[in-house]
Structure formats: C-alpha cells, structure tokens
Amino acid sequence: MADDEEVERVLDALDAVERIADPEARSRAQVQITAATRERAARWTAERAELANQMKAEGESVRGIAKRLGVKPSTVQDLLRGYKGSGKDRPRVEQEEA
C-alpha cells in the first residue's frame, strides 16, 4: 500500500536523525521534530475523534472502530468522550448510587 510506504519513509527519516553523529546537531533536530510532533498530535487526535464519532453514528461498535483505526478500544472510548489527558489522570466514572 502507498500509505504503508509513506509511514516507512517517515520512520526511515527518524532513524536518520538518530544517526546524526554530532550530538548537538542531533539534539537540535530532535527538538524540532518533537515540537512539530506535539502540534500535529493534537490535530491528528481531533481528526481521529471526528472519524470515531462518525463511525459510531453509523452504528459501528467501539471494538469495530478500534480495529479499523488500529487503536485499543479504550482509546476509542476516550476519543468518543473527548478525553485528551494521560491514562493515569483519566477522570473516574461516577458510580450511580443505589
């Protein structure tokens, strides 16, 4: 698939950064990549959330969405709930009183 080839090209480029001999130049490159990745990650998460919500509205199950998107069902649940934090900080679901 062409998509897989693009992913491989990105991973190859990241490997190339790790092979930069000069530690200072390598560090500068890593900082640039980390900053760009952080910005893109937020946009990509929003895009995945929109897609997950669309799939759910079309009747797809959480497990089905997870399989199609290549993520865990818990990630899909977070996307559907609009949760953006880390797992350790995930708010607990309030249990109803009996």
C-alpha positions as CSV (number, residue, x, y, z in Angstrom):
1,M,0.0,0.0,0.0
2,A,1.1,3.5,-0.7
3,D,0.1,4.6,2.9
4,D,2.5,2.0,4.4
5,E,5.3,3.3,2.2
6,E,4.7,6.8,3.4
7,V,4.9,5.6,7.0
8,E,8.1,3.7,6.3
9,R,9.6,6.9,4.8
10,V,8.8,8.9,7.9
11,L,10.2,6.1,10.2
12,D,13.4,6.0,8.0
13,A,13.8,9.7,8.4
14,L,13.5,9.4,12.1
15,D,16.1,6.7,12.1
16,A,18.4,9.0,10.1
17,V,18.1,11.7,12.7
18,E,19.1,9.2,15.4
19,R,22.3,8.5,13.3
20,I,23.4,12.2,13.2
21,A,26.9,11.9,14.6
22,D,27.2,15.4,16.2
23,P,25.3,15.2,19.5
24,E,24.4,18.9,19.4
25,A,23.1,18.7,15.8
26,R,21.2,15.6,16.7
27,S,19.6,17.3,19.8
28,R,18.6,20.3,17.7
29,A,16.9,18.1,15.1
30,Q,15.2,16.1,17.9
31,V,13.8,19.3,19.4
32,Q,12.4,20.4,16.1
33,I,10.8,17.1,15.5
34,T,9.4,16.9,19.0
35,A,7.8,20.4,18.7
36,A,6.3,19.6,15.3
37,T,5.0,16.2,16.5
38,R,3.4,17.8,19.6
39,E,1.5,20.2,17.4
40,R,0.4,17.6,14.9
41,A,-0.6,15.1,17.5
42,A,-3.3,17.4,18.8
43,R,-4.7,17.9,15.2
44,W,-4.4,14.2,14.5
45,T,-6.3,13.3,17.7
46,A,-9.1,15.7,16.8
47,E,-9.2,14.1,13.3
48,R,-9.4,10.6,14.8
49,A,-12.1,11.7,17.3
50,E,-14.2,13.1,14.5
51,L,-13.8,9.9,12.5
52,A,-14.6,7.7,15.5
53,N,-17.7,9.7,16.2
54,Q,-18.8,9.4,12.6
55,M,-18.3,5.6,12.7
56,K,-20.2,5.4,16.0
57,A,-23.1,7.4,14.5
58,E,-23.1,4.9,11.6
59,G,-23.6,2.1,14.0
60,E,-20.0,0.7,14.4
61,S,-19.1,-0.8,17.7
62,V,-16.2,0.5,19.9
63,R,-14.3,-2.7,19.1
64,G,-15.0,-2.3,15.4
65,I,-13.8,1.3,15.4
66,A,-10.7,0.3,17.3
67,K,-9.9,-2.5,14.8
68,R,-10.4,-0.2,11.8
69,L,-8.3,2.6,13.3
70,G,-5.6,0.4,14.7
71,V,-6.0,1.5,18.3
72,K,-7.2,0.0,21.6
73,P,-10.9,0.1,22.5
74,S,-10.1,2.2,25.5
75,T,-8.5,4.8,23.1
76,V,-11.8,4.8,21.1
77,Q,-13.8,5.4,24.3
78,D,-11.5,8.3,25.2
79,L,-11.9,9.7,21.6
80,L,-15.7,9.4,21.9
81,R,-15.8,11.1,25.3
82,G,-13.5,13.9,24.2
83,Y,-10.9,12.9,26.8
84,K,-7.4,14.2,26.0
85,G,-5.3,13.5,29.1
86,S,-3.0,10.7,30.0
87,G,-4.3,7.4,31.3
88,K,-3.1,8.0,34.9
89,D,-5.0,11.2,35.0
90,R,-8.2,9.9,33.4
91,P,-11.3,11.0,35.5
92,R,-13.1,8.2,37.2
93,V,-16.6,7.4,36.0
94,E,-19.0,8.3,38.8
95,Q,-20.9,5.3,40.0
96,E,-24.7,5.8,40.4
97,E,-26.0,5.5,44.0
98,A,-28.3,2.5,44.5
